[in-house]
Amino acid sequence: MKRKIRLLTALLLGAALLSGCSMLLERSSSVVEPYTDRYWESNAEDTLRAENHQDLVNTLLLLVEEGAQEGAIRCYTEQNAYFLGYTASQEVKRETVEGAYLLEDLDFTYELGDGYCTLFYQMTYREDAESLDGLMRLSDCQSLVDLLRVALREGHPKLTARFVYKTPREEILAAVEGLWQELYRESLPPPAEPVDAPLEDLAPEEDAAPDLEGQETADTPADPAEEPQPPADAADSGDSGQTGEDPGQTEEIPDPPAEPEIQYPPCPWTINLYPNRGTAGIVEILLNNGGEG
């Protein structure tokens, strides 16, 4: 009897486990769509969508990064269509790294619909812009200085690099200017060393002692008793041979003349920053007139 009970219990447990597995297998799974897919309009071919200003900026950046020449974006917002399209295009061109570097111009037209507006953008790209994927990545301004030295040594006409993080504009300009001043100082001729004069030129000339023998002048008293006496106040002041100067005082040696301050000419390199605002992500230096040494 006990053996039958144990066997029935095992069968019931097995059935429960099988039913649990079937429930797990029957559970529906969700499909994760790429993040960029949500910007495409589902019921309009080759048309993107935006719910607000930030969506529109992100959508424009998608088109720019893909190198699209034009694009249609349907906006579901109550904002003025022209104002929305204009502010988004200006932000992409002036404040984003990709738009500021790649775009030459960004124009648009718009068309009103029922509950939405459609913006039609036309992109014009710089012909001399390099591929963003091929740009050298920099961690800080010192890396930029090191890379610039190599470009100058190898005679490259231009250096373009991208910072990993946006870097303050003033730090980038100061780093490039500092390298230019360093190279300019190295190009100056060394200062002339002073030439030591011969010893014979430094010896004082001895004045010939005048021959006073047999000569008498009107200023020399004939009788020592008739020599004039010093005033009483001068006699009381001490030894008549002292001039009143401190005997321990020494003559001060003047300081050597200071070296003239170097007047640096303007840096000959053209520095372009993208975006050209408080911080920049891409630096482009045109080495048109500069060189090392």
Secondary structure as the mmCIF struct_conf table of DSSP 4:
data_model
#
loop_
_struct_conf.conf_type_id
_struct_conf.id
_struct_conf.beg_label_comp_id
_struct_conf.beg_label_asym_id
_struct_conf.beg_label_seq_id
_struct_conf.end_label_comp_id
_struct_conf.end_label_asym_id
_struct_conf.end_label_seq_id
HELX_RH_AL_P HELX_RH_AL_P1 LYS A 2 LEU A 25
TURN_TY1_P TURN_TY1_P1 GLU A 26 GLU A 26
BEND BEND1 ARG A 27 ARG A 27
HELX_LH_PP_P HELX_LH_PP_P1 SER A 30 PRO A 34
HELX_RH_3T_P HELX_RH_3T_P1 TYR A 35 TYR A 39
STRN STRN1 TRP A 40 TRP A 40
TURN_TY1_P TURN_TY1_P2 SER A 42 ASN A 43
BEND BEND2 ALA A 44 ALA A 44
TURN_TY1_P TURN_TY1_P3 GLU A 45 ASP A 46
STRN STRN2 THR A 47 ALA A 50
BEND BEND3 GLU A 51 ASN A 52
HELX_RH_AL_P HELX_RH_AL_P2 HIS A 53 GLU A 65
TURN_TY1_P TURN_TY1_P4 GLU A 66 GLY A 67
BEND BEND4 GLN A 69 GLN A 69
STRN STRN3 GLU A 70 CYS A 75
BEND BEND5 GLU A 78 GLN A 79
HELX_RH_AL_P HELX_RH_AL_P3 ALA A 81 GLU A 95
BEND BEND6 THR A 96 THR A 96
HELX_RH_AL_P HELX_RH_AL_P4 VAL A 97 LEU A 102
STRN STRN4 LEU A 103 LEU A 112
BEND BEND7 ASP A 114 GLY A 115
STRN STRN5 CYS A 117 TYR A 125
TURN_TY1_P TURN_TY1_P5 GLU A 127 ASP A 128
HELX_LH_PP_P HELX_LH_PP_P2 ALA A 129 SER A 131
HELX_RH_3T_P HELX_RH_3T_P2 LEU A 132 GLY A 134
BEND BEND8 LEU A 135 LEU A 135
STRN STRN6 MET A 136 LEU A 138
BEND BEND9 SER A 139 ASP A 140
HELX_RH_AL_P HELX_RH_AL_P5 CYS A 141 ARG A 153
TURN_TY1_P TURN_TY1_P6 GLU A 154 GLY A 155
BEND BEND10 PRO A 157 PRO A 157
STRN STRN7 LYS A 158 PRO A 168
HELX_RH_AL_P HELX_RH_AL_P6 ARG A 169 SER A 187
BEND BEND11 LEU A 188 LEU A 188
HELX_LH_PP_P HELX_LH_PP_P3 PRO A 189 PRO A 198
HELX_RH_AL_P HELX_RH_AL_P7 LEU A 199 LEU A 202
BEND BEND12 ALA A 203 ALA A 203
HELX_LH_PP_P HELX_LH_PP_P4 PRO A 204 PRO A 210
TURN_TY1_P TURN_TY1_P7 GLU A 213 GLY A 214
TURN_TY1_P TURN_TY1_P8 ALA A 218 ASP A 219
BEND BEND13 THR A 220 THR A 220
BEND BEND14 ALA A 222 ASP A 223
HELX_RH_3T_P HELX_RH_3T_P3 PRO A 224 GLU A 226
BEND BEND15 GLU A 227 GLU A 227
HELX_LH_PP_P HELX_LH_PP_P5 PRO A 228 PRO A 231
HELX_RH_AL_P HELX_RH_AL_P8 ALA A 232 ASP A 236
TURN_TY1_P TURN_TY1_P9 SER A 237 SER A 237
BEND BEND16 GLY A 238 GLY A 238
TURN_TY1_P TURN_TY1_P10 SER A 240 GLY A 241
BEND BEND17 GLY A 244 GLU A 245
TURN_TY1_P TURN_TY1_P11 PRO A 247 GLY A 248
HELX_LH_PP_P HELX_LH_PP_P6 GLU A 251 ILE A 262
HELX_LH_PP_P HELX_LH_PP_P7 TYR A 264 CYS A 267
BEND BEND18 TRP A 269 TRP A 269
STRN STRN8 THR A 270 TYR A 274
BEND BEND19 PRO A 275 PRO A 275
BEND BEND20 ARG A 277 GLY A 278
STRN STRN9 THR A 279 LEU A 286
BEND BEND21 ASN A 288 ASN A 289
#
